Amino acid sequence: MLFLFGFFIPFHVRSTRFSTRSQAPKTISPTDVFEFNSKFTDKMRRIKIPFPAVDEKKKIIEDLDKDRPYAIDASIVRIMKRHKVLAHQQLAVECVQKLGRMFKPDVKAIEKRIKDLISREYLERDKDNPNLYK
């Protein structure tokens, strides 16, 4: 087996100009050193790069989903510190704008996080107008 930068190099790729060797004998030994040929261009050859496994992709998505509630909470608290009193719709819109750089938050998730912040006493509803948060 032959590896270049930690990746297995199949025989058909070894025989192309994709990689270069300091010595050019017809046989390949494990001690041969290959280097990436950055000048290589060929419209007829395509090099396939493997994608991450499905399990890894699912794990990454799960990890991101675990971190999103904390990001939503932090965004809501920052917005409320700046505005002091804000209507529900304005809070949701501003939260979507702030988090739009990282991910597109669901409005239902934002409402859930607002309810959680109210239960933990980070936010409170206005007594006269329940649509306002303090």
N, CA, C and O atoms as a GROMACS GRO file, in nm:
protein
  536
    1MET      N    1   0.084  -0.118   0.000
    1MET     CA    2   0.000   0.000   0.000
    1MET      C    3   0.088   0.124   0.000
    1MET      O    4   0.193   0.128   0.064
    2LEU      N    5   0.042   0.223  -0.073
    2LEU     CA    6   0.117   0.347  -0.082
    2LEU      C    7   0.026   0.462  -0.038
    2LEU      O    8  -0.089   0.472  -0.081
    3PHE      N    9   0.078   0.549   0.048
    3PHE     CA   10   0.000   0.660   0.101
    3PHE      C   11   0.069   0.792   0.067
    3PHE      O   12   0.191   0.802   0.069
    4LEU      N   13  -0.012   0.894   0.037
    4LEU     CA   14   0.036   1.029   0.013
    4LEU      C   15  -0.046   1.122   0.101
    4LEU      O   16  -0.168   1.128   0.086
    5PHE      N   17   0.018   1.194   0.193
    5PHE     CA   18  -0.050   1.281   0.289
    5PHE      C   19  -0.152   1.204   0.369
    5PHE      O   20  -0.256   1.259   0.404
    6GLY      N   21  -0.127   1.078   0.400
    6GLY     CA   22  -0.216   0.999   0.481
    6GLY      C   23  -0.328   0.932   0.404
    6GLY      O   24  -0.410   0.864   0.465
    7PHE      N   25  -0.335   0.950   0.271
    7PHE     CA   26  -0.439   0.889   0.190
    7PHE      C   27  -0.380   0.778   0.105
    7PHE      O   28  -0.269   0.790   0.054
    8PHE      N   29  -0.455   0.670   0.089
    8PHE     CA   30  -0.413   0.558   0.007
    8PHE      C   31  -0.413   0.601  -0.140
    8PHE      O   32  -0.509   0.661  -0.187
    9ILE      N   33  -0.305   0.570  -0.211
    9ILE     CA   34  -0.293   0.605  -0.352
    9ILE      C   35  -0.309   0.477  -0.435
    9ILE      O   36  -0.221   0.391  -0.430
   10PRO      N   37  -0.419   0.463  -0.511
   10PRO     CA   38  -0.435   0.344  -0.595
   10PRO      C   39  -0.332   0.342  -0.707
   10PRO      O   40  -0.272   0.444  -0.738
   11PHE      N   41  -0.312   0.226  -0.767
   11PHE     CA   42  -0.208   0.210  -0.867
   11PHE      C   43  -0.231   0.299  -0.989
   11PHE      O   44  -0.136   0.357  -1.041
   12HIS      N   45  -0.356   0.310  -1.036
   12HIS     CA   46  -0.382   0.390  -1.156
   12HIS      C   47  -0.352   0.538  -1.134
   12HIS      O   48  -0.320   0.609  -1.229
   13VAL      N   49  -0.360   0.586  -1.010
   13VAL     CA   50  -0.323   0.724  -0.982
   13VAL      C   51  -0.172   0.738  -0.972
   13VAL      O   52  -0.116   0.840  -1.011
   14ARG      N   53  -0.106   0.634  -0.920
   14ARG     CA   54   0.040   0.638  -0.908
   14ARG      C   55   0.106   0.651  -1.044
   14ARG      O   56   0.212   0.713  -1.057
   15SER      N   57   0.044   0.591  -1.146
   15SER     CA   58   0.106   0.589  -1.278
   15SER      C   59   0.078   0.717  -1.357
   15SER      O   60   0.128   0.730  -1.469
   16THR      N   61   0.000   0.810  -1.306
   16THR     CA   62  -0.028   0.935  -1.376
   16THR      C   63   0.070   1.042  -1.333
   16THR      O   64   0.158   1.019  -1.250
   17ARG      N   65   0.052   1.159  -1.391
   17ARG     CA   66   0.138   1.272  -1.355
   17ARG      C   67   0.086   1.347  -1.234
   17ARG      O   68   0.134   1.456  -1.202
   18PHE      N   69  -0.014   1.290  -1.165
   18PHE     CA   70  -0.070   1.350  -1.045
   18PHE      C   71   0.035   1.363  -0.936
   18PHE      O   72   0.034   1.459  -0.859
   19SER      N   73   0.126   1.265  -0.931
   19SER     CA   74   0.232   1.269  -0.831
   19SER      C   75   0.366   1.254  -0.901
   19SER      O   76   0.375   1.196  -1.010
   20THR      N   77   0.471   1.306  -0.839
   20THR     CA   78   0.605   1.298  -0.896
   20THR      C   79   0.697   1.230  -0.796
   20THR      O   80   0.674   1.234  -0.676
   21ARG      N   81   0.802   1.167  -0.850
   21ARG     CA   82   0.902   1.101  -0.766
   21ARG      C   83   1.039   1.157  -0.797
   21ARG      O   84   1.065   1.205  -0.907
   22SER      N   85   1.124   1.151  -0.699
   22SER     CA   86   1.260   1.198  -0.722
   22SER      C   87   1.334   1.099  -0.813
   22SER      O   88   1.415   1.141  -0.896
   23GLN      N   89   1.307   0.969  -0.798
   23GLN     CA   90   1.368   0.866  -0.884
   23GLN      C   91   1.256   0.809  -0.969
   23GLN      O   92   1.140   0.810  -0.928
   24ALA      N   93   1.290   0.758  -1.088
   24ALA     CA   94   1.185   0.709  -1.177
   24ALA      C   95   1.209   0.564  -1.222
   24ALA      O   96   1.206   0.539  -1.342
   25PRO      N   97   1.231   0.469  -1.132
   25PRO     CA   98   1.240   0.330  -1.176
   25PRO      C   99   1.101   0.276  -1.208
   25PRO      O  100   1.001   0.338  -1.171
   26LYS      N  101   1.094   0.164  -1.275
   26LYS     CA  102   0.965   0.109  -1.315
   26LYS      C  103   0.891   0.043  -1.200
   26LYS      O  104   0.769   0.027  -1.207
   27THR      N  105   0.959   0.005  -1.095
   27THR     CA  106   0.891  -0.057  -0.981
   27THR      C  107   0.879   0.044  -0.868
   27THR      O  108   0.958   0.137  -0.858
   28ILE      N  109   0.779   0.024  -0.786
   28ILE     CA  110   0.755   0.114  -0.673
   28ILE      C  111   0.783   0.037  -0.546
   28ILE      O  112   0.731  -0.073  -0.525
   29SER      N  113   0.864   0.095  -0.462
   29SER     CA  114   0.897   0.031  -0.335
   29SER      C  115   0.839   0.115  -0.221
   29SER      O  116   0.811   0.234  -0.241
   30PRO      N  117   0.821   0.056  -0.104
   30PRO     CA  118   0.766   0.132   0.010
   30PRO      C  119   0.852   0.250   0.054
   30PRO      O  120   0.803   0.341   0.121
   31THR      N  121   0.979   0.250   0.016
   31THR     CA  122   1.067   0.360   0.057
   31THR      C  123   1.064   0.477  -0.041
   31THR      O  124   1.125   0.580  -0.014
   32ASP      N  125   0.995   0.463  -0.155
   32ASP     CA  126   0.988   0.573  -0.252
   32ASP      C  127   0.914   0.691  -0.191
   32ASP      O  128   0.820   0.674  -0.113
   33VAL      N  129   0.956   0.810  -0.228
   33VAL     CA  130   0.895   0.933  -0.179
   33VAL      C  131   0.821   0.999  -0.296
   33VAL      O  132   0.880   1.024  -0.401
   34PHE      N  133   0.691   1.027  -0.276
   34PHE     CA  134   0.609   1.092  -0.377
   34PHE      C  135   0.578   1.234  -0.331
   34PHE      O  136   0.566   1.260  -0.212
   35GLU      N  137   0.565   1.323  -0.427
   35GLU     CA  138   0.528   1.461  -0.398
   35GLU      C  139   0.410   1.498  -0.487
   35GLU      O  140   0.393   1.445  -0.597
   36PHE      N  141   0.328   1.588  -0.437
   36PHE     CA  142   0.212   1.634  -0.512
   36PHE      C  143   0.257   1.722  -0.627
   36PHE      O  144   0.336   1.814  -0.607
   37ASN      N  145   0.210   1.695  -0.748
   37ASN     CA  146   0.245   1.773  -0.866
   37ASN      C  147   0.138   1.880  -0.885
   37ASN      O  148   0.031   1.852  -0.938
   38SER      N  149   0.165   2.003  -0.841
   38SER     CA  150   0.066   2.110  -0.847
   38SER      C  151   0.043   2.161  -0.989
   38SER      O  152  -0.055   2.232  -1.013
   39LYS      N  153   0.129   2.126  -1.084
   39LYS     CA  154   0.114   2.169  -1.223
   39LYS      C  155   0.031   2.072  -1.305
   39LYS      O  156   0.010   2.093  -1.424
   40PHE      N  157  -0.016   1.965  -1.243
   40PHE     CA  158  -0.092   1.863  -1.313
   40PHE      C  159  -0.229   1.913  -1.354
   40PHE      O  160  -0.306   1.958  -1.269
   41THR      N  161  -0.259   1.906  -1.483
   41THR     CA  162  -0.392   1.936  -1.534
   41THR      C  163  -0.422   1.836  -1.644
   41THR      O  164  -0.338   1.808  -1.729
   42ASP      N  165  -0.541   1.782  -1.641
   42ASP     CA  166  -0.583   1.687  -1.743
   42ASP      C  167  -0.735   1.684  -1.743
   42ASP      O  168  -0.797   1.648  -1.643
   43LYS      N  169  -0.796   1.720  -1.855
   43LYS     CA  170  -0.941   1.725  -1.862
   43LYS      C  171  -1.002   1.585  -1.868
   43LYS      O  172  -1.120   1.568  -1.836
   44MET      N  173  -0.925   1.487  -1.907
   44MET     CA  174  -0.978   1.352  -1.922
   44MET      C  175  -0.974   1.272  -1.792
   44MET      O  176  -1.046   1.173  -1.779
   45ARG      N  177  -0.893   1.312  -1.698
   45ARG     CA  178  -0.882   1.239  -1.572
   45ARG      C  179  -0.952   1.314  -1.461
   45ARG      O  180  -0.938   1.436  -1.448
   46ARG      N  181  -1.026   1.242  -1.382
   46ARG     CA  182  -1.091   1.300  -1.265
   46ARG      C  183  -1.042   1.224  -1.143
   46ARG      O  184  -1.028   1.102  -1.145
   47ILE      N  185  -1.017   1.297  -1.039
   47ILE     CA  186  -0.969   1.236  -0.915
   47ILE      C  187  -1.082   1.246  -0.814
   47ILE      O  188  -1.128   1.356  -0.783
   48LYS      N  189  -1.126   1.134  -0.762
   48LYS     CA  190  -1.236   1.132  -0.667
   48LYS      C  191  -1.182   1.145  -0.525
   48LYS      O  192  -1.090   1.075  -0.484
   49ILE      N  193  -1.243   1.237  -0.452
   49ILE     CA  194  -1.206   1.256  -0.312
   49ILE      C  195  -1.321   1.202  -0.229
   49ILE      O  196  -1.435   1.244  -0.247
   50PRO      N  197  -1.294   1.110  -0.139
   50PRO     CA  198  -1.404   1.049  -0.062
   50PRO      C  199  -1.467   1.148   0.034
   50PRO      O  200  -1.399   1.232   0.093
   51PHE      N  201  -1.600   1.137   0.049
   51PHE     CA  202  -1.674   1.219   0.144
   51PHE      C  203  -1.669   1.156   0.282
   51PHE      O  204  -1.642   1.036   0.293
   52PRO      N  205  -1.694   1.233   0.386
   52PRO     CA  206  -1.696   1.174   0.520
   52PRO      C  207  -1.808   1.070   0.532
   52PRO      O  208  -1.909   1.078   0.462
   53ALA      N  209  -1.789   0.976   0.618
   53ALA     CA  210  -1.887   0.870   0.638
   53ALA      C  211  -2.018   0.929   0.691
   53ALA      O  212  -2.019   1.035   0.753
   54VAL      N  213  -2.127   0.859   0.665
   54VAL     CA  214  -2.259   0.905   0.707
   54VAL      C  215  -2.266   0.917   0.858
   54VAL      O  216  -2.329   1.009   0.910
   55ASP      N  217  -2.203   0.825   0.930
   55ASP     CA  218  -2.204   0.830   1.077
   55ASP      C  219  -2.138   0.957   1.128
   55ASP      O  220  -2.187   1.020   1.222
   56GLU      N  221  -2.026   0.994   1.067
   56GLU     CA  222  -1.956   1.116   1.109
   56GLU      C  223  -2.043   1.239   1.082
   56GLU      O  224  -2.049   1.331   1.164
   57LYS      N  225  -2.110   1.239   0.967
   57LYS     CA  226  -2.195   1.352   0.931
   57LYS      C  227  -2.311   1.365   1.030
   57LYS      O  228  -2.345   1.476   1.070
   58LYS      N  229  -2.372   1.252   1.068
   58LYS     CA  230  -2.482   1.255   1.165
   58LYS      C  231  -2.433   1.306   1.299
   58LYS      O  232  -2.503   1.383   1.366
   59LYS      N  233  -2.313   1.263   1.340
   59LYS     CA  234  -2.258   1.305   1.468
   59LYS      C  235  -2.233   1.456   1.469
   59LYS      O  236  -2.259   1.523   1.569
   60ILE      N  237  -2.183   1.509   1.360
   60ILE     CA  238  -2.157   1.653   1.350
   60ILE      C  239  -2.287   1.731   1.358
   60ILE      O  240  -2.295   1.832   1.428
   61ILE      N  241  -2.390   1.684   1.288
   61ILE     CA  242  -2.520   1.751   1.291
   61ILE      C  243  -2.581   1.747   1.430
   61ILE      O  244  -2.638   1.846   1.476
   62GLU      N  245  -2.569   1.633   1.499
   62GLU     CA  246  -2.620   1.622   1.636
   62GLU      C  247  -2.548   1.718   1.729
   62GLU      O  248  -2.610   1.782   1.814
   63ASP      N  249  -2.416   1.729   1.715
   63ASP     CA  250  -2.339   1.820   1.799
   63ASP      C  251  -2.381   1.965   1.775
   63ASP      O  252  -2.393   2.044   1.869
   64LEU      N  253  -2.405   2.000   1.648
   64LEU     CA  254  -2.449   2.136   1.618
   64LEU      C  255  -2.587   2.163   1.676
   64LEU      O  256  -2.614   2.271   1.728
   65ASP      N  257  -2.676   2.064   1.666
   65ASP     CA  258  -2.811   2.081   1.721
   65ASP      C  259  -2.809   2.097   1.872
   65ASP      O  260  -2.896   2.164   1.928
   66LYS      N  261  -2.711   2.036   1.940
   66LYS     CA  262  -2.700   2.052   2.085
   66LYS      C  263  -2.654   2.194   2.122
   66LYS      O  264  -2.693   2.246   2.227
   67ASP      N  265  -2.573   2.255   2.038
   67ASP     CA  266  -2.518   2.387   2.068
   67ASP      C  267  -2.613   2.501   2.031
   67ASP      O  268  -2.600   2.611   2.085
   68ARG      N  269  -2.708   2.477   1.942
   68ARG     CA  270  -2.795   2.584   1.895
   68ARG      C  271  -2.882   2.646   2.003
   68ARG      O  272  -2.897   2.769   2.003
   69PRO      N  273  -2.942   2.570   2.095
   69PRO     CA  274  -3.021   2.637   2.201
   69PRO      C  275  -2.940   2.737   2.282
   69PRO      O  276  -2.991   2.842   2.322
   70TYR      N  277  -2.813   2.706   2.308
   70TYR     CA  278  -2.729   2.799   2.383
   70TYR      C  279  -2.704   2.926   2.303
   70TYR      O  280  -2.702   3.036   2.359
   71ALA      N  281  -2.686   2.911   2.172
   71ALA     CA  282  -2.665   3.029   2.086
   71ALA      C  283  -2.790   3.115   2.082
   71ALA      O  284  -2.782   3.238   2.085
   72ILE      N  285  -2.907   3.051   2.075
   72ILE     CA  286  -3.034   3.126   2.073
   72ILE      C  287  -3.052   3.198   2.206
   72ILE      O  288  -3.090   3.316   2.208
   73ASP      N  289  -3.027   3.129   2.317
   73ASP     CA  290  -3.038   3.192   2.449
   73ASP      C  291  -2.947   3.315   2.460
   73ASP      O  292  -2.990   3.421   2.504
   74ALA      N  293  -2.823   3.298   2.419
   74ALA     CA  294  -2.726   3.408   2.428
   74ALA      C  295  -2.770   3.526   2.343
   74ALA      O  296  -2.757   3.642   2.384
   75SER      N  297  -2.821   3.498   2.224
   75SER     CA  298  -2.866   3.605   2.136
   75SER      C  299  -2.984   3.680   2.197
   75SER      O  300  -2.987   3.804   2.194
   76ILE      N  301  -3.081   3.608   2.252
   76ILE     CA  302  -3.198   3.672   2.313
   76ILE      C  303  -3.156   3.759   2.431
   76ILE      O  304  -3.203   3.872   2.444
   77VAL      N  305  -3.069   3.708   2.516
   77VAL     CA  306  -3.025   3.784   2.633
   77VAL      C  307  -2.950   3.910   2.590
   77VAL      O  308  -2.970   4.017   2.649
   78ARG      N  309  -2.864   3.900   2.489
   78ARG     CA  310  -2.791   4.019   2.441
   78ARG      C  311  -2.887   4.124   2.386
   78ARG      O  312  -2.872   4.243   2.413
   79ILE      N  313  -2.984   4.078   2.308
   79ILE     CA  314  -3.082   4.171   2.249
   79ILE      C  315  -3.161   4.241   2.359
   79ILE      O  316  -3.183   4.362   2.353
   80MET      N  317  -3.204   4.164   2.458
   80MET     CA  318  -3.284   4.223   2.565
   80MET      C  319  -3.201   4.316   2.654
   80MET      O  320  -3.254   4.414   2.707
   81LYS      N  321  -3.073   4.289   2.670
   81LYS     CA  322  -2.988   4.380   2.747
   81LYS      C  323  -2.977   4.514   2.676
   81LYS      O  324  -2.970   4.619   2.740
   82ARG      N  325  -2.974   4.509   2.544
   82ARG     CA  326  -2.961   4.632   2.467
   82ARG      C  327  -3.092   4.711   2.465
   82ARG      O  328  -3.089   4.833   2.477
   83HIS      N  329  -3.206   4.643   2.450
   83HIS     CA  330  -3.334   4.712   2.433
   83HIS      C  331  -3.414   4.730   2.561
   83HIS      O  332  -3.501   4.816   2.567
   84LYS      N  333  -3.389   4.653   2.662
   84LYS     CA  334  -3.460   4.655   2.791
   84LYS      C  335  -3.605   4.608   2.779
   84LYS      O  336  -3.643   4.515   2.850
   85VAL      N  337  -3.687   4.667   2.692
   85VAL     CA  338  -3.826   4.626   2.671
   85VAL      C  339  -3.844   4.609   2.520
   85VAL      O  340  -3.807   4.695   2.441
   86LEU      N  341  -3.903   4.494   2.482
   86LEU     CA  342  -3.917   4.466   2.340
   86LEU      C  343  -4.040   4.378   2.316
   86LEU      O  344  -4.071   4.291   2.397
   87ALA      N  345  -4.109   4.401   2.204
   87ALA     CA  346  -4.225   4.319   2.168
   87ALA      C  347  -4.178   4.183   2.118
   87ALA      O  348  -4.065   4.167   2.071
   88HIS      N  349  -4.267   4.086   2.128
   88HIS     CA  350  -4.234   3.948   2.091
   88HIS      C  351  -4.187   3.940   1.945
   88HIS      O  352  -4.084   3.879   1.917
   89GLN      N  353  -4.263   3.999   1.854
   89GLN     CA  354  -4.230   3.990   1.711
   89GLN      C  355  -4.095   4.056   1.683
   89GLN      O  356  -4.016   4.001   1.606
   90GLN      N  357  -4.068   4.171   1.742
   90GLN     CA  358  -3.941   4.239   1.721
   90GLN      C  359  -3.824   4.156   1.775
   90GLN      O  360  -3.718   4.149   1.713
   91LEU      N  361  -3.847   4.093   1.889
   91LEU     CA  362  -3.743   4.008   1.947
   91LEU      C  363  -3.713   3.889   1.856
   91LEU      O  364  -3.597   3.856   1.833
   92ALA      N  365  -3.816   3.826   1.804
   92ALA     CA  366  -3.797   3.711   1.715
   92ALA      C  367  -3.725   3.751   1.586
   92ALA      O  368  -3.635   3.682   1.541
   93VAL      N  369  -3.767   3.864   1.528
   93VAL     CA  370  -3.705   3.910   1.403
   93VAL      C  371  -3.558   3.944   1.425
   93VAL      O  372  -3.473   3.905   1.345
   94GLU      N  373  -3.528   4.015   1.531
   94GLU     CA  374  -3.389   4.053   1.558
   94GLU      C  375  -3.303   3.930   1.589
   94GLU      O  376  -3.186   3.925   1.551
   95CYS      N  377  -3.360   3.833   1.657
   95CYS     CA  378  -3.288   3.710   1.688
   95CYS      C  379  -3.255   3.633   1.560
   95CYS      O  380  -3.144   3.581   1.545
   96VAL      N  381  -3.350   3.627   1.467
   96VAL     CA  382  -3.325   3.560   1.339
   96VAL      C  383  -3.216   3.634   1.262
   96VAL      O  384  -3.130   3.570   1.200
   97GLN      N  385  -3.217   3.767   1.265
   97GLN     CA  386  -3.115   3.844   1.196
   97GLN      C  387  -2.977   3.819   1.255
   97GLN      O  388  -2.880   3.800   1.182
   98LYS      N  389  -2.967   3.819   1.388
   98LYS     CA  390  -2.838   3.801   1.454
   98LYS      C  391  -2.782   3.660   1.430
   98LYS      O  392  -2.663   3.643   1.408
   99LEU      N  393  -2.870   3.560   1.437
   99LEU     CA  394  -2.824   3.422   1.422
   99LEU      C  395  -2.815   3.377   1.277
   99LEU      O  396  -2.766   3.268   1.249
  100GLY      N  397  -2.862   3.462   1.184
  100GLY     CA  398  -2.860   3.426   1.043
  100GLY      C  399  -2.720   3.402   0.989
  100GLY      O  400  -2.704   3.333   0.889
  101ARG      N  401  -2.619   3.458   1.052
  101ARG     CA  402  -2.481   3.435   1.008
  101ARG      C  403  -2.434   3.294   1.040
  101ARG      O  404  -2.356   3.235   0.965
  102MET      N  405  -2.484   3.239   1.151
  102MET     CA  406  -2.441   3.104   1.192
  102MET      C  407  -2.532   2.996   1.136
  102MET      O  408  -2.484   2.897   1.080
  103PHE      N  409  -2.662   3.013   1.151
  103PHE     CA  410  -2.762   2.917   1.104
  103PHE      C  411  -2.896   2.987   1.096
  103PHE      O  412  -2.912   3.097   1.150
  104LYS      N  413  -2.993   2.925   1.031
  104LYS     CA  414  -3.127   2.984   1.021
  104LYS      C  415  -3.213   2.924   1.131
  104LYS      O  416  -3.258   2.811   1.120
  105PRO      N  417  -3.236   3.000   1.239
  105PRO     CA  418  -3.313   2.946   1.350
  105PRO      C  419  -3.462   2.937   1.318
  105PRO      O  420  -3.516   3.020   1.245
  106ASP      N  421  -3.526   2.837   1.371
  106ASP     CA  422  -3.668   2.817   1.355
  106ASP      C  423  -3.740   2.907   1.456
  106ASP      O  424  -3.698   2.918   1.571
  107VAL      N  425  -3.849   2.970   1.412
  107VAL     CA  426  -3.924   3.061   1.500
  107VAL      C  427  -3.980   2.984   1.620
  107VAL      O  428  -3.985   3.038   1.731
  108LYS      N  429  -4.021   2.861   1.600
  108LYS     CA  430  -4.072   2.779   1.711
  108LYS      C  431  -3.961   2.754   1.814
  108LYS      O  432  -3.986   2.754   1.934
  109ALA      N  433  -3.838   2.733   1.766
  109ALA     CA  434  -3.726   2.712   1.858
  109ALA      C  435  -3.699   2.839   1.938
  109ALA      O  436  -3.667   2.833   2.057
  110ILE      N  437  -3.712   2.954   1.874
  110ILE     CA  438  -3.692   3.081   1.944
  110ILE      C  439  -3.799   3.099   2.052
  110ILE      O  440  -3.768   3.139   2.164
  111GLU      N  441  -3.924   3.069   2.018
  111GLU     CA  442  -4.032   3.080   2.117
  111GLU      C  443  -4.009   2.985   2.235
  111GLU      O  444  -4.033   3.020   2.350
  112LYS      N  445  -3.962   2.865   2.204
  112LYS     CA  446  -3.933   2.767   2.310
  112LYS      C  447  -3.823   2.819   2.402
  112LYS      O  448  -3.832   2.807   2.524
  113ARG      N  449  -3.720   2.879   2.343
  113ARG     CA  450  -3.609   2.932   2.422
  113ARG      C  451  -3.656   3.053   2.505
  113ARG      O  452  -3.609   3.072   2.618
  114ILE      N  453  -3.747   3.135   2.452
  114ILE     CA  454  -3.801   3.248   2.528
  114ILE      C  455  -3.876   3.197   2.650
  114ILE      O  456  -3.860   3.250   2.760
  115LYS      N  457  -3.959   3.093   2.630
  115LYS     CA  458  -4.033   3.036   2.743
  115LYS      C  459  -3.937   2.979   2.848
  115LYS      O  460  -3.961   2.992   2.968
  116ASP      N  461  -3.830   2.918   2.801
  116ASP     CA  462  -3.731   2.863   2.894
  116ASP      C  463  -3.662   2.975   2.972
  116ASP      O  464  -3.640   2.963   3.092
  117LEU      N  465  -3.630   3.084   2.904
  117LEU     CA  466  -3.566   3.197   2.972
  117LEU      C  467  -3.661   3.262   3.072
  117LEU      O  468  -3.617   3.309   3.177
  118ILE      N  469  -3.790   3.264   3.041
  118ILE     CA  470  -3.889   3.317   3.137
  118ILE      C  471  -3.896   3.226   3.259
  118ILE      O  472  -3.902   3.275   3.372
  119SER      N  473  -3.894   3.095   3.238
  119SER     CA  474  -3.901   3.003   3.352
  119SER      C  475  -3.775   3.012   3.439
  119SER      O  476  -3.781   2.989   3.560
  120ARG      N  477  -3.662   3.044   3.378
  120ARG     CA  478  -3.538   3.059   3.456
  120ARG      C  479  -3.519   3.202   3.505
  120ARG      O  480  -3.416   3.235   3.564
  121GLU      N  481  -3.618   3.288   3.480
  121GLU     CA  482  -3.623   3.426   3.526
  121GLU      C  483  -3.515   3.517   3.466
  121GLU      O  484  -3.470   3.612   3.530
  122TYR      N  485  -3.474   3.487   3.342
  122TYR     CA  486  -3.387   3.578   3.269
  122TYR      C  487  -3.471   3.683   3.198
  122TYR      O  488  -3.424   3.795   3.174
  123LEU      N  489  -3.595   3.647   3.166
  123LEU     CA  490  -3.691   3.737   3.101
  123LEU      C  491  -3.819   3.737   3.183
  123LEU      O  492  -3.845   3.646   3.262
  124GLU      N  493  -3.898   3.842   3.161
  124GLU     CA  494  -4.032   3.841   3.219
  124GLU      C  495  -4.126   3.915   3.125
  124GLU      O  496  -4.086   4.006   3.052
  125ARG      N  497  -4.251   3.873   3.129
  125ARG     CA  498  -4.353   3.940   3.048
  125ARG      C  499  -4.401   4.065   3.121
  125ARG      O  500  -4.401   4.072   3.244
  126ASP      N  501  -4.441   4.163   3.042
  126ASP     CA  502  -4.497   4.284   3.100
  126ASP      C  503  -4.636   4.251   3.156
  126ASP      O  504  -4.713   4.179   3.093
  127LYS      N  505  -4.668   4.302   3.274
  127LYS     CA  506  -4.796   4.270   3.339
  127LYS      C  507  -4.915   4.330   3.264
  127LYS      O  508  -5.022   4.270   3.260
  128ASP      N  509  -4.896   4.447   3.206
  128ASP     CA  510  -5.006   4.514   3.135
  128ASP      C  511  -5.023   4.460   2.992
  128ASP      O  512  -5.135   4.443   2.944
  129ASN      N  513  -4.910   4.433   2.925
  129ASN     CA  514  -4.914   4.386   2.786
  129ASN      C  515  -4.833   4.255   2.777
  129ASN      O  516  -4.710   4.259   2.781
  130PRO      N  517  -4.899   4.140   2.766
  130PRO     CA  518  -4.825   4.013   2.765
  130PRO      C  519  -4.740   3.991   2.638
  130PRO      O  520  -4.665   3.894   2.631
  131ASN      N  521  -4.753   4.081   2.540
  131ASN     CA  522  -4.674   4.070   2.418
  131ASN      C  523  -4.536   4.133   2.435
  131ASN      O  524  -4.450   4.118   2.348
  132LEU      N  525  -4.515   4.204   2.544
  132LEU     CA  526  -4.386   4.271   2.571
  132LEU      C  527  -4.303   4.190   2.669
  132LEU      O  528  -4.354   4.128   2.761
  133TYR      N  529  -4.171   4.193   2.645
  133TYR     CA  530  -4.076   4.125   2.736
  133TYR      C  531  -3.987   4.230   2.799
  133TYR      O  532  -3.953   4.331   2.737
  134LYS      N  533  -3.948   4.204   2.925
  134LYS     CA  534  -3.855   4.291   2.996
  134LYS      C  535  -3.729   4.213   3.025
  134LYS      O  536  -3.636   4.266   3.085
   0.00000   0.00000   0.00000
